[in-house]
Amino acid sequence: MPEKLDETMPDRIAFFLIAGVYTSPDFMEALGGELVRRARQAGIAGIHSRLLFPYGDWGRSLLGQLREVRRDLNLSMRKRARSVGGQFVLRETAEYRDGWRIVLIGHSAGGLAAVHALELLKSRKPLADCRVVQIGSPKCRIPDGLRSSVGYLYAAGPQGGIRDPVCRLGTWGGWERGRFRGPVWNRRLYRPGRVVPLQLIGGHADYFRDHRPYLNGAGVTNLDVTVDAFWPLILP
């Protein structure tokens, strides 16, 4: 059974914004600012926000980053302790495991690193209070006990279909026992606990835009649409 999340308001919260490959150093700054603003408004006493580049930023070879992401994406659930991105995030969050709510928000391949880090954090003591939000990320299998801690957001078309091509990569599928025959493939067997389509202006690179022309018909920016969708997962 999936674990039940602690819905009490934390005293301290640490946001780790996890970038994908070949990303600008300031790509997620607007998101970080908005999260800090909302946490203060909610009355959180201790707030930390940091941007992480588990595969490097745009100053590192793109080919090298893609090799590491492909390797991490192909890891089985039994071998995720070998994850390049997961181990990087694990190291960066070490001082926040006791007494903090850790929120890992990964864009693109950063969402892959976030899930792997969640698994590693949950295998260590003290047990971390950790939530993960994947945004425009490749699909990766989520173990049953962690599914309720993970939210997945993707840019959708008018009919709800996936518009972000990165979200077509990977799988949540797995084999399970059928009712009257042998194993059957269930493409949603290991999906996250919450999967939310977003109606945005633009595509993969535009989830965190906070200015014109990235406003919908109600005048709401992409950034607010995105944060509104996952905020209930990270704070009651």
Backbone as CSV, one residue per row, in Angstrom:
resi,resn,N_x,N_y,N_z,CA_x,CA_y,CA_z,C_x,C_y,C_z
1,MET,0.847,-1.203,0.000,0.000,0.000,0.000,0.873,1.240,0.000
2,PRO,0.501,2.295,-0.746,1.261,3.533,-0.719,1.253,4.136,0.673
3,GLU,2.374,4.778,1.036,2.457,5.417,2.332,1.512,6.616,2.401
4,LYS,1.040,6.921,3.606,0.200,8.105,3.806,1.108,9.285,4.099
5,LEU,0.917,10.381,3.367,1.747,11.554,3.560,1.370,12.279,4.847
6,ASP,2.388,12.859,5.483,2.156,13.711,6.639,1.592,15.036,6.145
7,GLU,0.355,15.343,6.520,-0.310,16.542,6.028,-0.216,17.715,7.003
8,THR,0.620,17.601,8.042,0.825,18.729,8.947,1.741,19.759,8.295
9,MET,1.616,21.006,8.736,2.464,22.068,8.198,3.872,21.943,8.770
10,PRO,4.887,21.836,7.923,6.251,21.713,8.437,6.765,23.049,8.975
11,ASP,7.737,22.971,9.906,8.385,24.177,10.403,9.436,24.679,9.425
12,ARG,10.047,23.723,8.705,11.124,24.076,7.768,10.936,23.309,6.465
13,ILE,11.194,23.990,5.368,11.037,23.350,4.062,12.219,23.719,3.170
14,ALA,12.755,22.743,2.480,13.900,22.950,1.583,13.495,22.565,0.172
15,PHE,13.516,23.547,-0.723,13.196,23.317,-2.128,14.486,23.094,-2.908
16,PHE,14.552,21.994,-3.631,15.676,21.740,-4.527,15.129,21.675,-5.949
17,LEU,15.514,22.648,-6.754,15.048,22.749,-8.132,16.082,22.064,-9.005
18,ILE,15.680,20.989,-9.664,16.637,20.098,-10.320,16.479,20.215,-11.828
19,ALA,17.506,20.745,-12.466,17.465,21.003,-13.898,17.782,19.744,-14.694
20,GLY,17.360,19.761,-15.949,17.690,18.685,-16.870,19.022,18.932,-17.558
21,VAL,19.127,18.550,-18.815,20.412,18.658,-19.514,20.560,20.013,-20.202
22,TYR,21.807,20.444,-20.262,22.203,21.621,-21.042,21.306,22.829,-20.743
23,THR,21.193,23.126,-19.453,20.252,24.142,-18.986,20.958,25.423,-18.589
24,SER,20.332,26.557,-18.855,20.837,27.857,-18.432,20.886,27.932,-16.908
25,PRO,21.931,28.542,-16.335,22.049,28.621,-14.875,20.891,29.345,-14.186
26,ASP,20.160,30.192,-14.902,19.058,30.930,-14.277,17.679,30.416,-14.716
27,PHE,17.627,29.238,-15.313,16.404,28.737,-15.932,15.234,28.631,-14.951
28,MET,15.497,28.204,-13.705,14.422,27.949,-12.745,14.362,28.992,-11.625
29,GLU,15.008,30.137,-11.834,15.037,31.160,-10.788,13.643,31.698,-10.467
30,ALA,12.833,31.941,-11.482,11.480,32.460,-11.233,10.673,31.469,-10.400
31,LEU,10.841,30.173,-10.670,10.153,29.147,-9.887,10.599,29.200,-8.432
32,GLY,11.902,29.283,-8.203,12.414,29.340,-6.837,11.856,30.533,-6.075
33,GLY,11.818,31.692,-6.726,11.279,32.879,-6.081,9.816,32.729,-5.711
34,GLU,9.039,32.115,-6.593,7.610,31.930,-6.328,7.382,30.936,-5.194
35,LEU,8.184,29.875,-5.132,8.037,28.900,-4.053,8.367,29.518,-2.699
36,VAL,9.428,30.299,-2.644,9.792,30.971,-1.390,8.682,31.930,-0.969
37,ARG,8.132,32.682,-1.925,7.061,33.628,-1.606,5.849,32.904,-1.023
38,ARG,5.457,31.797,-1.635,4.274,31.071,-1.158,4.533,30.419,0.193
39,ALA,5.746,29.912,0.408,6.067,29.293,1.695,6.032,30.327,2.815
40,ARG,6.544,31.517,2.548,6.471,32.586,3.550,5.026,32.958,3.844
41,GLN,4.232,33.037,2.797,2.821,33.380,2.957,2.095,32.328,3.793
42,ALA,2.547,31.065,3.686,1.945,29.978,4.453,2.423,29.948,5.898
43,GLY,3.393,30.791,6.250,3.871,30.872,7.621,5.007,29.928,7.960
44,ILE,5.696,29.402,6.954,6.839,28.521,7.204,7.989,29.342,7.776
45,ALA,8.577,28.875,8.875,9.633,29.632,9.552,10.983,29.517,8.840
46,GLY,11.344,28.305,8.466,12.638,28.081,7.832,12.460,27.679,6.382
47,ILE,13.073,28.426,5.456,12.914,28.160,4.022,14.289,28.166,3.359
48,HIS,14.542,27.138,2.575,15.782,27.057,1.802,15.416,26.740,0.361
49,SER,16.114,27.355,-0.584,15.890,27.064,-2.006,17.229,27.027,-2.720
50,ARG,17.409,25.979,-3.526,18.675,25.834,-4.249,18.432,25.185,-5.606
51,LEU,19.161,25.656,-6.602,19.099,25.085,-7.941,20.228,24.077,-8.113
52,LEU,19.889,22.875,-8.586,20.873,21.807,-8.774,20.971,21.415,-10.248
53,PHE,22.176,21.038,-10.650,22.427,20.558,-12.011,23.092,19.180,-11.931
54,PRO,22.310,18.129,-11.746,22.905,16.803,-11.553,23.681,16.291,-12.755
55,TYR,23.374,16.800,-13.942,24.083,16.360,-15.141,24.943,17.478,-15.739
56,GLY,24.998,18.615,-15.059,25.757,19.752,-15.548,24.859,20.782,-16.221
57,ASP,25.359,22.023,-16.337,24.578,23.059,-17.020,25.061,23.177,-18.464
58,TRP,24.734,24.279,-19.128,25.087,24.379,-20.553,26.573,24.630,-20.801
59,GLY,27.363,24.664,-19.728,28.809,24.773,-19.881,29.504,23.430,-20.013
60,ARG,28.748,22.331,-19.881,29.313,20.991,-19.997,28.856,20.350,-21.298
61,SER,29.619,19.414,-21.793,29.291,18.732,-23.039,27.879,18.146,-23.014
62,LEU,27.072,18.493,-24.012,25.721,17.960,-24.118,25.751,16.451,-24.295
63,LEU,26.680,15.954,-25.097,26.750,14.524,-25.345,27.021,13.756,-24.056
64,GLY,27.925,14.278,-23.237,28.223,13.627,-21.966,27.014,13.591,-21.046
65,GLN,26.253,14.680,-21.021,25.048,14.728,-20.199,24.001,13.731,-20.691
66,LEU,23.812,13.662,-22.002,22.823,12.735,-22.560,23.186,11.285,-22.279
67,ARG,24.479,10.968,-22.296,24.908,9.601,-21.973,24.506,9.239,-20.538
68,GLU,24.721,10.178,-19.606,24.397,9.903,-18.211,22.886,9.764,-18.011
69,VAL,22.119,10.617,-18.674,20.665,10.527,-18.557,20.163,9.206,-19.129
70,ARG,20.659,8.814,-20.278,20.229,7.545,-20.877,20.555,6.380,-19.951
71,ARG,21.720,6.415,-19.341,22.100,5.356,-18.410,21.144,5.326,-17.217
72,ASP,20.843,6.493,-16.643,19.936,6.548,-15.497,18.526,6.098,-15.877
73,LEU,18.075,6.489,-17.059,16.727,6.138,-17.492,16.571,4.629,-17.675
74,ASN,17.647,3.959,-18.028,17.591,2.518,-18.292,17.877,1.656,-17.059
75,LEU,18.156,2.289,-15.915,18.429,1.509,-14.708,17.164,0.800,-14.232
76,SER,17.294,-0.432,-13.825,16.173,-1.128,-13.198,15.992,-0.581,-11.784
77,MET,14.834,-0.835,-11.190,14.582,-0.329,-9.837,15.551,-0.926,-8.821
78,ARG,16.097,-2.093,-9.097,17.043,-2.714,-8.173,18.415,-2.065,-8.215
79,LYS,18.689,-1.304,-9.268,20.039,-0.771,-9.457,20.105,0.750,-9.376
80,ARG,19.099,1.388,-8.809,19.072,2.848,-8.827,20.059,3.494,-7.863
81,ALA,20.673,2.719,-7.003,21.754,3.260,-6.181,22.926,3.704,-7.050
82,ARG,22.955,3.248,-8.303,24.025,3.629,-9.234,23.689,4.888,-10.039
83,SER,22.552,5.475,-9.788,22.097,6.623,-10.568,23.022,7.823,-10.401
84,VAL,23.509,8.358,-11.504,24.365,9.544,-11.466,23.596,10.724,-10.883
85,GLY,22.403,10.986,-11.438,21.605,12.105,-10.959,21.111,11.906,-9.543
86,GLY,20.672,10.700,-9.215,20.170,10.427,-7.878,21.224,10.598,-6.803
87,GLN,22.425,10.108,-7.062,23.510,10.239,-6.090,23.917,11.700,-5.905
88,PHE,23.890,12.471,-6.989,24.223,13.888,-6.895,23.226,14.607,-5.979
89,VAL,21.936,14.379,-6.207,20.912,15.030,-5.399,20.977,14.541,-3.952
90,LEU,21.251,13.273,-3.751,21.387,12.727,-2.396,22.463,13.472,-1.618
91,ARG,23.603,13.707,-2.246,24.696,14.430,-1.574,24.294,15.861,-1.233
92,GLU,23.615,16.529,-2.160,23.276,17.938,-1.973,22.202,18.151,-0.905
93,THR,21.414,17.129,-0.605,20.345,17.261,0.379,20.725,16.723,1.756
94,ALA,21.966,16.285,1.928,22.371,15.566,3.135,22.080,16.331,4.422
95,GLU,22.322,17.633,4.457,22.170,18.389,5.703,20.723,18.748,6.013
96,TYR,19.784,18.348,5.145,18.379,18.717,5.342,17.483,17.517,5.635
97,ARG,18.073,16.389,5.986,17.279,15.177,6.192,16.580,15.136,7.541
98,ASP,17.069,15.850,8.520,16.507,15.784,9.865,15.775,17.095,10.177
99,GLY,14.443,17.032,10.280,13.668,18.187,10.678,13.201,19.086,9.546
100,TRP,13.522,18.734,8.301,13.102,19.524,7.138,12.163,18.698,6.267
101,ARG,11.235,19.364,5.617,10.520,18.735,4.504,11.303,19.043,3.247
102,ILE,11.773,18.019,2.584,12.552,18.166,1.361,11.617,18.051,0.167
103,VAL,11.659,19.032,-0.711,10.836,19.016,-1.920,11.767,19.042,-3.126
104,LEU,11.748,17.978,-3.892,12.580,17.846,-5.088,11.712,18.117,-6.307
105,ILE,12.009,19.205,-7.008,11.213,19.595,-8.171,12.110,19.496,-9.398
106,GLY,11.870,18.477,-10.214,12.745,18.215,-11.342,12.089,18.505,-12.672
107,HIS,12.767,19.274,-13.496,12.305,19.532,-14.856,13.058,18.634,-15.822
108,SER,12.353,18.062,-16.780,12.965,17.218,-17.799,13.729,16.078,-17.117
109,ALA,15.004,15.864,-17.478,15.764,14.784,-16.855,15.975,15.006,-15.363
110,GLY,15.811,16.241,-14.892,15.901,16.492,-13.461,14.831,15.755,-12.677
111,GLY,13.671,15.486,-13.320,12.632,14.704,-12.658,13.036,13.258,-12.459
112,LEU,13.829,12.730,-13.372,14.377,11.386,-13.244,15.320,11.320,-12.048
113,ALA,16.236,12.291,-11.953,17.170,12.351,-10.827,16.422,12.496,-9.508
114,ALA,15.314,13.254,-9.516,14.541,13.463,-8.292,13.937,12.162,-7.778
115,VAL,13.364,11.351,-8.664,12.779,10.075,-8.246,13.851,9.137,-7.711
116,HIS,14.968,9.066,-8.393,16.053,8.207,-7.913,16.556,8.664,-6.550
117,ALA,16.649,9.989,-6.342,17.081,10.515,-5.049,16.058,10.201,-3.963
118,LEU,14.759,10.269,-4.302,13.719,9.917,-3.333,13.902,8.487,-2.835
119,GLU,14.157,7.572,-3.735,14.368,6.181,-3.346,15.571,6.045,-2.419
120,LEU,16.648,6.755,-2.734,17.853,6.689,-1.906,17.628,7.329,-0.543
121,LEU,16.902,8.460,-0.510,16.613,9.126,0.758,15.753,8.251,1.662
122,LYS,14.794,7.554,1.077,13.889,6.725,1.867,14.543,5.436,2.362
123,SER,15.741,5.151,1.880,16.451,3.952,2.330,17.451,4.255,3.441
124,ARG,17.528,5.522,3.860,18.511,5.948,4.854,17.839,6.472,6.118
125,LYS,18.630,6.533,7.173,18.180,7.090,8.443,18.954,8.387,8.712
126,PRO,18.305,9.408,9.319,16.886,9.442,9.656,16.019,9.469,8.409
127,LEU,14.816,8.935,8.517,13.903,8.862,7.384,13.473,10.269,6.980
128,ALA,13.720,10.622,5.737,13.436,11.978,5.270,11.962,12.160,4.931
129,ASP,11.432,13.346,5.262,10.105,13.769,4.796,10.332,14.404,3.431
130,CYS,10.054,13.661,2.381,10.448,14.088,1.037,9.288,13.954,0.056
131,ARG,9.104,14.968,-0.772,8.116,14.959,-1.845,8.844,15.225,-3.163
132,VAL,8.307,14.686,-4.248,8.909,14.875,-5.577,7.845,15.391,-6.539
133,VAL,8.245,16.364,-7.346,7.408,16.852,-8.437,8.216,16.737,-9.720
134,GLN,7.705,15.957,-10.672,8.329,15.833,-11.990,7.561,16.711,-12.969
135,ILE,8.283,17.537,-13.703,7.649,18.486,-14.619,8.266,18.323,-16.002
136,GLY,7.456,17.915,-16.972,7.976,17.726,-18.320,9.091,16.708,-18.370
137,SER,8.942,15.614,-17.641,10.021,14.633,-17.454,9.760,13.334,-18.205
138,PRO,10.824,12.589,-18.487,10.619,11.226,-18.995,9.916,10.386,-17.934
139,LYS,9.142,9.417,-18.342,8.496,8.516,-17.395,9.534,7.566,-16.806
140,CYS,9.422,7.321,-15.516,10.232,6.273,-14.887,9.378,5.596,-13.826
141,ARG,9.619,4.318,-13.612,8.798,3.528,-12.696,8.978,4.008,-11.253
142,ILE,7.843,4.138,-10.540,7.847,4.552,-9.148,7.474,3.351,-8.288
143,PRO,8.306,2.983,-7.312,7.950,1.857,-6.441,6.639,2.125,-5.699
144,ASP,5.894,1.067,-5.399,4.572,1.199,-4.788,4.571,2.070,-3.540
145,GLY,5.509,1.877,-2.645,5.518,2.601,-1.381,5.821,4.075,-1.495
146,LEU,6.241,4.523,-2.680,6.621,5.924,-2.851,5.694,6.683,-3.794
147,ARG,4.738,6.000,-4.383,3.924,6.636,-5.424,3.159,7.848,-4.908
148,SER,2.669,7.790,-3.679,1.895,8.909,-3.147,2.750,10.144,-2.909
149,SER,4.061,9.980,-2.894,4.974,11.109,-2.676,5.372,11.798,-3.968
150,VAL,4.888,11.315,-5.109,5.349,11.813,-6.402,4.186,12.374,-7.215
151,GLY,4.390,13.586,-7.734,3.457,14.190,-8.673,4.124,14.372,-10.021
152,TYR,3.345,14.232,-11.085,3.879,14.315,-12.447,3.022,15.287,-13.248
153,LEU,3.653,16.328,-13.810,2.958,17.357,-14.575,3.482,17.363,-16.002
154,TYR,2.560,17.534,-16.960,2.988,17.578,-18.355,2.140,18.558,-19.144
155,ALA,2.752,19.166,-20.146,2.020,20.068,-21.042,1.118,19.233,-21.936
156,ALA,-0.173,19.589,-21.950,-1.166,18.804,-22.684,-1.807,19.633,-23.784
157,GLY,-2.292,18.929,-24.806,-3.039,19.573,-25.862,-4.476,19.820,-25.427
158,PRO,-5.285,20.436,-26.282,-6.677,20.755,-25.936,-7.499,19.540,-25.531
159,GLN,-7.184,18.366,-26.080,-7.925,17.149,-25.750,-7.262,16.339,-24.635
160,GLY,-6.206,16.872,-24.031,-5.549,16.196,-22.920,-4.360,15.338,-23.292
161,GLY,-4.085,15.147,-24.582,-2.941,14.341,-24.996,-1.623,15.030,-24.693
162,ILE,-0.558,14.258,-24.639,0.770,14.788,-24.325,1.267,15.676,-25.455
163,ARG,1.623,16.921,-25.120,2.181,17.831,-26.106,3.694,17.985,-25.952
164,ASP,4.195,17.661,-24.784,5.626,17.770,-24.513,6.304,16.475,-24.961
165,PRO,7.178,16.519,-25.971,7.766,15.275,-26.491,8.632,14.538,-25.476
166,VAL,9.240,15.243,-24.532,10.084,14.576,-23.534,9.248,13.628,-22.677
167,CYS,7.986,13.974,-22.465,7.109,13.147,-21.637,6.705,11.840,-22.319
168,ARG,7.057,11.688,-23.581,6.790,10.430,-24.293,7.916,9.412,-24.092
169,LEU,9.014,9.856,-23.517,10.144,8.959,-23.275,9.921,8.145,-22.010
170,GLY,10.549,6.971,-21.929,10.473,6.151,-20.734,9.145,5.420,-20.603
171,THR,8.928,4.831,-19.423,7.714,4.032,-19.206,7.361,3.963,-17.729
172,TRP,6.062,3.777,-17.458,5.577,3.417,-16.129,5.130,1.963,-16.110
173,GLY,5.322,1.265,-17.190,4.743,-0.055,-17.342,5.487,-1.164,-16.629
174,GLY,4.781,-2.279,-16.452,5.368,-3.471,-15.859,4.428,-4.655,-16.039
175,TRP,4.952,-5.830,-15.784,4.160,-7.053,-15.923,3.441,-7.369,-14.632
176,GLU,2.185,-7.800,-14.754,1.425,-8.233,-13.592,0.597,-9.466,-13.963
177,ARG,0.108,-10.138,-12.943,-0.657,-11.365,-13.183,-2.056,-11.033,-13.692
178,GLY,-2.451,-11.669,-14.799,-3.798,-11.485,-15.325,-4.807,-12.359,-14.594
179,ARG,-6.099,-12.118,-14.802,-7.139,-12.873,-14.104,-7.263,-14.305,-14.623
180,PHE,-7.179,-14.498,-15.945,-7.458,-15.805,-16.514,-6.294,-16.381,-17.310
181,ARG,-5.186,-15.655,-17.367,-4.060,-16.167,-18.151,-2.756,-15.724,-17.510
182,GLY,-1.694,-15.798,-18.261,-0.390,-15.469,-17.732,-0.184,-13.979,-17.521
183,PRO,1.062,-13.554,-17.355,1.364,-12.151,-17.104,0.844,-11.241,-18.222
184,VAL,0.355,-10.065,-17.831,-0.106,-9.063,-18.788,0.634,-7.755,-18.524
185,TRP,0.824,-6.996,-19.584,1.541,-5.727,-19.474,0.569,-4.626,-19.063
186,ASN,0.921,-3.928,-17.973,0.126,-2.797,-17.502,0.986,-1.541,-17.652
187,ARG,0.618,-0.681,-18.593,1.465,0.474,-18.879,1.412,1.541,-17.786
188,ARG,0.502,1.388,-16.811,0.402,2.349,-15.708,0.731,1.727,-14.354
189,LEU,1.330,0.568,-14.353,1.550,-0.169,-13.108,2.365,0.625,-12.096
190,TYR,3.377,1.343,-12.561,4.265,2.081,-11.657,4.163,3.592,-11.869
191,ARG,2.975,4.079,-12.186,2.819,5.504,-12.419,2.860,6.268,-11.100
192,PRO,3.171,7.580,-11.133,3.148,8.400,-9.915,1.745,8.487,-9.324
193,GLY,1.662,8.909,-8.072,0.376,9.001,-7.400,-0.533,10.053,-7.995
194,ARG,0.046,11.142,-8.519,-0.745,12.212,-9.126,-0.157,12.546,-10.494
195,VAL,-0.986,12.500,-11.502,-0.581,12.852,-12.862,-1.517,13.959,-13.331
196,VAL,-0.932,15.124,-13.664,-1.748,16.308,-13.936,-1.377,16.904,-15.289
197,PRO,-2.328,16.970,-16.236,-2.086,17.673,-17.496,-2.206,19.182,-17.282
198,LEU,-1.352,19.943,-17.948,-1.358,21.393,-17.831,-1.662,22.033,-19.177
199,GLN,-2.520,23.019,-19.165,-2.800,23.802,-20.357,-1.891,25.039,-20.311
200,LEU,-0.849,25.031,-21.103,0.171,26.070,-21.072,0.303,26.753,-22.422
201,ILE,0.941,27.907,-22.396,1.339,28.576,-23.630,2.779,28.153,-23.912
202,GLY,3.015,27.511,-25.040,4.358,27.045,-25.362,4.504,25.563,-25.096
203,GLY,5.731,25.152,-24.793,5.997,23.727,-24.646,7.014,23.398,-23.578
204,HIS,7.941,22.502,-23.900,8.839,21.910,-22.915,9.643,22.936,-22.119
205,ALA,10.096,23.984,-22.746,10.952,24.963,-22.071,10.172,26.064,-21.364
206,ASP,8.827,25.978,-21.340,8.030,27.141,-20.951,7.197,26.971,-19.682
207,TYR,7.415,25.938,-18.911,6.615,25.704,-17.712,6.753,26.821,-16.679
208,PHE,7.896,27.504,-16.649,8.170,28.462,-15.584,8.166,29.910,-16.072
209,ARG,7.582,30.162,-17.229,7.519,31.525,-17.746,6.540,32.345,-16.909
210,ASP,6.956,33.551,-16.531,6.127,34.392,-15.657,5.846,35.758,-16.272
211,HIS,5.821,35.841,-17.593,5.662,37.129,-18.269,4.937,36.914,-19.598
212,ARG,4.561,37.999,-20.230,3.952,37.911,-21.554,4.963,37.350,-22.546
213,PRO,4.530,36.567,-23.518,3.148,36.218,-23.892,2.640,34.926,-23.253
214,TYR,3.267,34.502,-22.148,2.920,33.208,-21.553,1.802,33.361,-20.523
215,LEU,0.689,33.934,-20.960,-0.501,34.106,-20.134,-1.686,33.456,-20.837
216,ASN,-2.515,32.764,-20.051,-3.696,32.147,-20.653,-4.837,33.157,-20.764
217,GLY,-6.001,32.703,-21.178,-7.118,33.603,-21.388,-7.587,34.312,-20.139
218,ALA,-7.284,33.737,-18.957,-7.659,34.360,-17.688,-6.562,35.270,-17.150
219,GLY,-5.473,35.424,-17.935,-4.375,36.274,-17.500,-3.421,35.620,-16.518
220,VAL,-3.453,34.278,-16.409,-2.594,33.542,-15.478,-1.356,33.056,-16.219
221,THR,-0.192,33.276,-15.629,1.061,32.885,-16.271,1.267,31.375,-16.213
222,ASN,2.127,30.875,-17.106,2.509,29.461,-17.055,3.042,29.082,-15.679
223,LEU,3.852,29.958,-15.088,4.445,29.655,-13.782,3.361,29.399,-12.741
224,ASP,2.349,30.262,-12.685,1.286,30.089,-11.697,0.449,28.844,-11.982
225,VAL,0.183,28.563,-13.250,-0.547,27.345,-13.600,0.216,26.118,-13.095
226,THR,1.523,26.116,-13.313,2.361,24.978,-12.906,2.407,24.830,-11.395
227,VAL,2.693,25.911,-10.675,2.814,25.826,-9.217,1.462,25.509,-8.571
228,ASP,0.391,26.102,-9.068,-0.931,25.797,-8.524,-1.233,24.304,-8.609
229,ALA,-0.743,23.653,-9.660,-1.047,22.236,-9.872,-0.354,21.327,-8.861
230,PHE,0.857,21.687,-8.434,1.564,20.779,-7.526,1.621,21.258,-6.080
231,TRP,1.212,22.485,-5.798,1.322,23.002,-4.435,0.613,22.135,-3.392
232,PRO,-0.574,21.594,-3.662,-1.232,20.747,-2.645,-0.444,19.499,-2.295
233,LEU,0.461,19.059,-3.138,1.281,17.879,-2.819,2.344,18.205,-1.783
234,ILE,2.844,19.437,-1.778,3.992,19.744,-0.927,3.623,20.459,0.368
235,LEU,2.453,21.118,0.386,1.974,21.750,1.623,0.463,21.509,1.739
236,PRO,-0.013,21.265,2.984,-1.449,21.058,3.182,-2.221,22.358,2.926
